[in-house]
Amino acid sequence: MKIPLSWLRDFVDVPGTADEIARTMSVRGFAVEGIERVAAIPRPGRAQAEVPTAVDDDAVIDFEVTANRPDCMSVAGMAREIATAFTLPLREPGAAPGDGLVLAELARVDRGDIEVLIEDPDLCARYMGAVARVGVAPSPDWMQARLRAGGVRPISNIVDITNYVLLELGHPMHAFDLRALQGAQIRVRSARQGETLRTLDGQNRTLGSTALVIADAARAVAVAGVMGGADSEVVDSTTAIVFESACFNPLSVRRTSRRMGLKTEASMRFERGADPNLASVAMARACALLDATGAGRAGGTVVDAYPLRADPSLVTLRRERISALLGAPIPDVDVARILTALGFALEPTPAGWAVTVPTRRVDVLREVDLIEEVARHHGFDRLPVTFPILAAAPAAPDPRIAQVRGLRTVLTGAGFSEAVTFGFIEEAAAAPFAAEGDLVPISNPLSATFGVLRPSVLPGLVGAVAHNRRRERRDIRLFEVGNRFLRGRGERRAVACAWTGAAVGDHWGGGARDVDFFDIKGIVERLCEALRVQVHVVPHREEWLVNGQTGAVLHEGVPMGVFGQLRPSIADARGVPEGDAVYVIEFDLDTVDASAHSAPVAVTPLPRFPSVTRDVSILVDDTLPAEEVRRTIRAAAPASLASVREFDRYQGKGVPDGRVSLSVRLTFRSAERTLTDAEVQSAAHAIVTALVNKHGAVQR
């Protein structure tokens, strides 16, 4: 929000320089995006020649106003904050002697020169209309200069007045050419199916049935809260206008603005929450400016349709609660001064105050909101550093926090970098990872790129891989812990990884090689260790993974996740260069939490007795998974079997086709005594017999 200093001085005697004001307001919740020096802006009612020669420039402060403070998207709103910060009185616009721009007193009647009908009060809380006879011409130099400083292009005196009120008071207004309104009637209604309107930007737009429009007796003439229609705009030949000052439902304006792709100064304010009671002040100010600039004169009456009256709310504020939250008591006089300067009305009570919240403060709903206002202007830097008083022991942390922290530690230790991608993705990217009926569409997407909720964390990761590859990065390892969404299953937590490029770095002892299926399987094993679950891996088929390069991770028969090589067609569609193999993992963390009951971490002493090893070499089918071999060995072995490790795999001369020579090292140990050779030999024989009987193994 660009605020010229000379305009601020209409409301408050601003002290110091623009830099001093910016520093003071930045610690009160208003970041400053920049300060611009512009040519001196003349005061209203004075000629440019009367500007003192000592003032050769003006300053425009660009404040960043957060979305919850629509009351500060105006000169008057920021002036109120600045006056509170510097303990200065606030005055109405144009109160300086000789300006002639004081607010007009307007009569409000149910009927006037124009009829106003609100068909849906839930979408339009208030609508005011006033007829004025005008002469269209350029606006005065001082008004044009202020508009330019505020970032608005001057057009004509009538349009400039509505824009001036918008910037000064923060309430959008509009002016219709009275001749273009059929039946001298304003109807606030929903658009009809297939209804069209040519807006002020010259575009012909089809209005959806959810859009709220301003219409005359026959057709729509404006999109409520967004933009006016070209057929009713004020032109040079206009002699009579209808001023509009209204208040529209924020959700309705936001939905219409996004669907139509129109972002205007009016829509930005309405969708954050406009004050219905400010509509009358804005109308009075516009009519006063109309008279003061010689642009015309209002007809004397204003039609005011106000079906849903907005009344100030009452919030209780306690001294004890202020001290508890801020860590120190704030003097009553300071609390009253700050809140009164901000426009709140205070009624003392034994415990504190009953505070009346003005309707413009849509962000103040609770006692803690009032305490925040006191803290901002008292000064956060003046609050002592204290520990909060705890009435009860804090709740135990969510175990998922430690789980995610452990996953991050393991994956970053494996050379992966954490990525954070959008939960909204385009439908084309989501389609391969879910059935068509499982996708969750977004009803009001920002664009087609964000059309659906992601059914998997992988589309975003693969897109990040492609982004890095386009920037000449070759070896990429990324992971993300986030949520995914499927119709019927709701929101699910997941961890996903993507790996492409080299498995190991270049080294003088050997050349580099690309990542393969067994490298990504090793990461799966690390994840399972971090999650402390006992799993086994089985061959699997998944539409978005390459057949024969895919595995499923099971715990007691329950699927925990999948991993393997991403189909090249999907990788190509996401922008990964042709020929790059991308290996991926995705674990469902909610399934892990529900199905896996991991034992607590225990520390065991170092073994007192020596271990004994036996190496067994067997011929088995080359399609037999090593997991099946290990499972058979453990089932046939006694409790003294400490570990099983494959140390050699051979196919070639001396090995029949379709078979593989597998060498396994068996380690035996007892915690109670030294094992005898006969015991170890008997155990090894039992293991070989089980392998022969179950898998047709042949001992070498």
N, C-alpha and C positions, 0 to 999 in steps of 0.2 A: 504494500500500500504506500504510494508516493504522497508525502505530506510536505507541501511548501511551508517554510517558516512564516512567510508573510501572511499566509492563510490562517495558520495557527494563532497568530496574534489577534485575529478577530475574536477569538474565544478566551485567550489567556495571555498575560504579559510574559512571554517566554524569556527566561533569563539565559545568559551565556551564549555560547556558540552552538552550531549544529553538532559538533563533535562532543561537546559536554552533554548535550541532550541525549545523543545516541548512547554514550557510555552509561548515563543514568538509567535509561529505559532498557538497556540490554540486560541489566541485573534484575529487572522487574518482569521478565518473561517475553520481551520483544526483541528478537534478533534484528540487527540492522544489516541489510544486504548491501548498502552503499549510500554515499552522500554525493549529490550532484550539485555543481554550481551552475546557476542559470542567470540570464539577464534579469535585472531588477523588475519585479512585478508591481505595477501600479496598484494603489489601493482603490477600492470601489468609490465612485463619486469624484475621483480626482483625475486630472489629465496627466498624461505621461510627463509633460514638461514640469509638473509640480513635484515630481519625485526628487527628493534631496540628492544633490550631486555627490554627496559623500557616500551614498549607498549605490555602489556600481554593480552589485550582484546580489543574488538571493541564493538560498540553499534549499534543496529538496532532499528530505530524508526518506529513504526507502525502507520501511519497516516490514518485517516478515510476521504476518498475523496468523496465528494457528487457527485451524478450522473450527475450534470451539468458541472463538471470540468474534462472532459476526458484528458485535456492537463496536468493535475497534476498526472495522473496515471503512473508516470515514475520518474526516478531519475532526469532527466534533468528538468522536469516540476517543481518538488519540489525545485530543486536547484535554479531555477529562482525566485520562491516565497521567498526562504530564502535569496538570494542575495538582493532582493528588501527590505526585512524586516530589514536587517542589513547594508544596503547601501554599498554593496560590488560588485566588478566587477564579471561578469559571463564569463567563458571561454568555448570553445568547448571541448568535451571529448578527453582525451589523449594529451592535449596541454603541459603537463609537459615534460621537457627535458628528453630524453632517453626512453620515453614510446613507441614510434614508433607506436601509434594507431591513428594518425590524419586521418581525413576524406579523402577518395580518390576522385579524380576528374574522373567522368565516362562520357564517350560519350553516347549520346542518338540518336538512329537511328530508323527509322520506321521498318526496317527488320534486323535481325541478325541471330544468330545460331538457333533461334527458332522463330516461327511465333505466334503472339498473335492476336486473334479476339475477340472483345467484341460485343456480339449480342444484349445486352440490356444496353445501356449507362446509363439509369435511375437507374439501380441497381448496376452498377460498373462504377464509375466516372473515375478511372484510374487503369491501370494494367501495372506493370513493370516486366520484366523477364530478367535474366542474366544467361548465361551458365558459369560454372566453372569446371576446372579439380581439383579433390580433392583426398586426401587420408584419409580415415576415421580412427580415433584413438581417444583416450581420450583427452579431452581439457586440457589446462594448469591448474595447481593447483589454481592460482589466480582467473581464470574464474569460476572454480567449486565452490570455496569458496564463491564468490559473488552470484552465483546463489542459493546456499543453503541458504545464509543469506536472499535472497529475496524470499524464499519459493518455489524454483523450483529445481527439482531433475536433476542433470547432466545426460546426456545420451551418447552423442558423440560430437566430436568437431563441426561437422556441425550443428546438432540440437541445441547444446549449443549456437552457435553463433546467431541463430535466436531468441532463448529465451533471450540471453543477450541484443540484440537490443530491444526486446520487453520491458524489464524492464528498460533499460537505456533511450530510446527515447519515449517509449509508443506506438510504431507502430508495430503491429503484422507482422511477416514474416513467410514464409514456404519454405521448400526445397524439391524438387521432385528428384527422381532418374531418370536421363535422359533416361536410357535404358528402363524404364517402360512406357515412353510416346510414343505412336504410332504416327508416322507421324511428329515427332518433332514439334508438334503444341499444343498451348494452346487456348482453346475456353471457353469463359465465357458466359454461357447460362443457361436458366431455365431447371430444370430436366424434363426428359420425363416421361410420365405416366407409373407407375410401375417400373421405373428404380431403381436399387439397388446399394448399395456401402458398402463395408466392411471398416469401419473407423478404425483409429489407436488404438482404445480401443478394437478391435477385434469383434465388434458387426456388424452383417449384418443388414443394415437399408434400408427400402423402402423409397425412396425420393418422396415427394409430388410434384405436378406440380408447386407449388409456391416457391419451394426451388431453390436458385441460386447455381450452381455447377461450378467447374473448371473441364474441360474435355479435353481429347486429341482428336485425330481425330476419335476415335471409342467409348469411354466410359467416364463416370465421374470418376475423380481421387481425388476429394476433395469436401467437402461442403464449399462453399465460406464463409469466415469469421468465421467459426466454428471449423472444424477439417479436417485434411487431410485423405487420403485413405491409407489403409494398403498395397495395391498392388503397390503403388508408393513411399513408405517411404524409407528413406536413411538407408542402411544396411552396414555391415562391408565390403562387396565386392563392394560397390558403388565407381565408379571412376569418374563419371561426374554428376553434379547436375544442376538443374534450380532453382535459387533463385526467389521467388515471393515476390513482395512488391506492395500492391494494396490498394484500398479504395472502400468499399462496402456500399450500402445503409443501414443506421441504422435500419429502420423499417423492411427491408427484413431479416437482420441478426437476429433481435430480434424474429421475427415470426418463423423463421426456428429453432432457438435455443430452443424455448419453445415447439414447436411441436415435436421435436426430443428428448426433455429432456436432451439436452447437454448444459452445462454451462462451457465455457472454458475461459482462460485468453484472448484469441483473441476475442471471442464473446463479453465479457464484455466491451472491448474497442471499437469495431466496432459499437455496438448497442447504445453507448453513443454519437458517432459522431467522426470519424477519420478525420484527416487533409490530403486531397489529396496531398498537397505540401510537407508533411513530408515523403511521400513514397520515393522520390528521396534521401533524407537525410538518411533514414534507409537503402536503398540499398547501398549507398556509404559507410556507416558505416560497414555493413556486409562484403562488399568486402575488406575493409581495415582490419577488424579483420581476415578475411580468410588469407590474406597475412601475417599479423603480427604474427599469431599463427602457421604459417607453415602448415596450413590445406589444402592449395591449392591456386589457382590464377584464378581470373575471366578472361573470354575470351577477354575482352577489349571493348565490346560493350554491350549496354543495350537496349532491346526493350522497348519502352515507348509508350503505347497506352493511350492517354489522351483526350478522346472525349469531356468531359464536364469540361473545365478548371475552377478552383475555383480561383476567384480574391478577394483580400482584400476589405472589405467594408469601407465606409467613414461615420463617425458619428460626428455631431456637438456637441461640449461641450462648455457651456457658464459659465462664472464666476458667473453671477447673479444666475443661476440655482443651482450651487454648494452651494452658501451661503444660498439660500432659503431652500434647502433640509437638509443641515447639521446643520443649525442654526448658522454658523459662516463662515467667508471667509477663504479660504485656500490659502496661498501664491502661486503665479504663479510658483515660482521656485520649490516648493514641488510637485505641480501637474505635472509639466513636468518631474521631477526626477522620481516620482513613475510610471507614465505611460510609460516612456521611458524604465525604468528598466524591466517592465513587457512585453516589446516587441512591444508596440504601437508606431507608428510614428506620431509626432505632427507637425502641421503647424499653426503658430500663425495667429489669425484673430482679428479684432477690439474688438469683444465681448468675445473672448476666443480662441478656437483652433478647427481646423479641424483634427480629429483623424482617422488615418488609422488602422483598426482592423485586426490583423493577422488572417489567416484562421483557425488557431488552436483554437482560442477562440470562440467556437460555442455558448457560453453563453452570449456574449456581442453583443446586437442587438440595444440598445437604449441609449440615453444620460444618463438615470438613472443608467444603468449598469456601465458606466464609472465612475460615481460619487461614486458608491459603491466600485469600485476598489480604488479610491482615499481615501475614508473613511477607508477602511480596513487597508491600510498601513500607513495612517496618524495616526490612532489610534482612535477607538471609545471612549476610555476612555479620550481622549483629547478634545472631543467635548463638548461644554457647554450645560447645561440643559436649554433649551429655549422652549417656546411654538411656534408652527408653526404659520406663518402669514396666516390668513384666509381672502381670497378675497371676500367670500360670506358666508352667513349663511349655516351651514351644513344641509343637507337634513334630513327630518324627519326619524327616525328609522323605519325599516320595522315592521309593527304591528305584524307579525308572531313571531318576537323575544320575544315581551312581552307575546304573547300567550303561547309559549313554556315555558317561565320562569314561568308563572302562573301554567301550568300543572305540572311542576316539583315540585313546592311548594306544590300543593295539594296532589300529589301522594306520595311524601316523607313524608308529614304529616300523610298520611294514612298507613305508615309503609312500603312502597315499596322502593326498591333500584333501581337506574337507571343502565341499562345495555347498552352496545354498541356492537352490533354484526355485522357480515360481510354482505354487500349487495350482495355478491356472495355466493351461496349455491349450494349443490348438487341437482340434478334433483329429486331424490327420496324424499328428504325432501320438495321440492317445490310442487310436483305433487298433494297432497291432497288439496292444497289451491287454485288451479286454474285449469281451463280446459286445456287439452293438448295443444290446439292451442294458448292459451294465454301466455304460458311461453316464456320468452325472452332468448334464448341461447347466450352464449359468444363464439365468433368465435375462440379465442385463450386462452382458460382457462389455468390457472397455473396447475390445476389438475382436476380430476373428482369431487373433493370436492367443486370446485368453478365453476361448469358447467353452471349455469343459474343465472340470476338476480332474486332476491327474489320477488315473487308476493304478499307477505305479510310479515309483520314484525314478525309475530308469530313463524315461524319455528326456527329462531335464538333464540328467547326467550325460546321456549320449550327446545331447545338444551342446553341453559344455565341452565334451571331448572334441566335437567338430570345431567349436569356436577356437580351442587351443591349437588344433591341427592347422587351421587356416593361418595361424600366426607362427608357423614354422616350428612348433614344438612337436617333437617326435615321440618321446616316451611320456605317456600321460597315465597317471593313476589318481582317480578321484573317488570319493565316497560321500554319502549324505545320509543323515538320519532325519527322517521326516514322516509326514502323514500321506496316505493315499486314500482314495475314495472310490467305492463301488456301490452301485445301486443294490440294495438288499443286504449289503454287509456293512454299510456305513463307513465311518472313518477308522482307519487302521494304521498303527505305527509300523514303520519298516526301516531297515537299514539296507542300503544298496551300494554296490561298488562297480566301477568300470575301469578296465585296464587295457591299454593298447601300447604297442611299441616293444621295447626291449624288456626281457625278463631280468637281465642283469646288465650292469654297466660294462663298458669296455675295460679290459684289463690285459696287462702284458702276458699273463699266464694262459690266456685263452681268449678266443673271439666272443663277441656278443651274440646272443640268440634272441629271437622274438618270444614273447609270452605264449604259452600253450595251455591246454586244458589242465594239466597237472599243476601248473603254477597257480591258477585260480582256485583249484581244489585245495592247495596248501593254505590259501587265504581263508577258505571255508573252514578248514580245521582250526585255524587260529581264532576265527570268530566263535566257533563252538566252545573252544577253551575259555574264551572271555565270557561267554554266556553260561559256562559251567553246565553244559548239557551233554549227555552221552547220545550220540547219533550214529547212524550209518547211512552211507550213500548208495543209491540204486540208480540204474539207468532210467532215463525219463524222456518223455516227448513233450515238447512245448512249441506252440506255433511260431513263436518269435525267436526260438533258438535253433541252432543247426542240429539236425538229427545225428546221433552218434557222438556229439560233443556236448551232451547235456546230462546233468545229474540232478536228482532230487535228494534233499536232506530230510531224513525221517527220524523221529524220536518216538519209540514205542509204537510205530506204525502211523504216527501223526505227521503230516508234511509240515516242515518248518520253513522251507525255502527251496529255491532252485538256483542253478548256476550253469554256465556254459558259454558257448560262443554265440554272439548275437548274429542273426541272419544278415548276410551282406546287403540284401535289398533294403532292410530297415536302416542299417548304418548309412547306406548311400543316400536314402531319402532324407536323413537328418544332416547331411553335409559332410560325412566322414569320407576322406579320399578313398577312391577305389583301391582295393587290395589290402587295406588295413583291417586286420582281424581285431575285433573288440570283444573281450571277454567280460562277462557281467555276473553279478551275484545280487539276489534280493532275498532277505529274510523277513518274515512277518513276526515282529517283536511281540505283538499281542498274543499270537499263538504260542510263542516261546514261553511267555509268562503264564499262560493258562495251562499248558501241558507239561512243562518241565518243572520238576521239583528237585532242584539241585541241593546237594548236601552242603552243610556249612564247610568253610575252608578249615582244614585241620593240618597241623604240623606233626610229622612223624619223625622219630629219631633216626639217625643214620644206622644202616644195618650193622649188626655185630658179627654176623657170620658171612662167609664168602659165598659168592654166586658161582654157578656152574653153567657153562654154555654148551649147546649142541647145535650144529648146523645141519639142516635137512635140505636136500635138493630133490625136487620132484618134477615130473612132467605132467602138465595139466592142459586143458583146452585154453587156447589163447583168448577166448571170449569170456572166460571165468573171471569175475571181478576179484581183486585181491581182498576186498572186504569180506567176501564169502569164505575165502581161505582162512583169514584171521578168525572169523566167527567159529568155523569148524575146529580150529586148533584150540581156542579157548574153551569150547564146550567139552573137548575130549581130555584136556589137560587137568592135572591136580591143582590144588590151591597154591602150590609152590611155584607155578609159572609166573614170573615177574614181568616179562615183556616179550613181545613178538616184533621182529623187525625184518623186512625184506631187504636184502643187500645185493641181490643180483637177479637180473632177468635177461635171458638169452634166447634168441631165435636164429637159426642158421644151420650150418653144416652139423650133421649128427642129430638134429631135432626134426621129427616128422612134421610135415605140413599140418597146419591147424593146431599145433601144440607149441607150448612154451616151457622153457626150463626156468623154474622159479626156485631161488635159494632163500631160505628163511633162517634167521638166527633166533634160537629159543634160549632165554635166560631163566634159570631156576634159582630160587633162594628161599630159605626158611628163616623166619624170625626167631625160631626157638633152638635150632641146632644146625650142625653142618650136614648137608645132604650126602648120602652115599652114592657111589657110582652106579650101583644097581638100581637105586630109586630113580635116578635121572634117566638111565637107559630104559627102564620100564615105562616112564612117562613119555619119552620120545617114541618108543615103539607104539604106544597107545594112540599117539597123535598121528603117526604115519598110517596106522591101520584105519583110523577114522577118515583120513583124506582119501585113501584107496577106496573105501566102501562108499563114501558119499560123492566123490568127484571123479572117480576112475583114475586117480593119480598113480603114477609109476615112479617108485623111488630110484634115483640115479646112483 
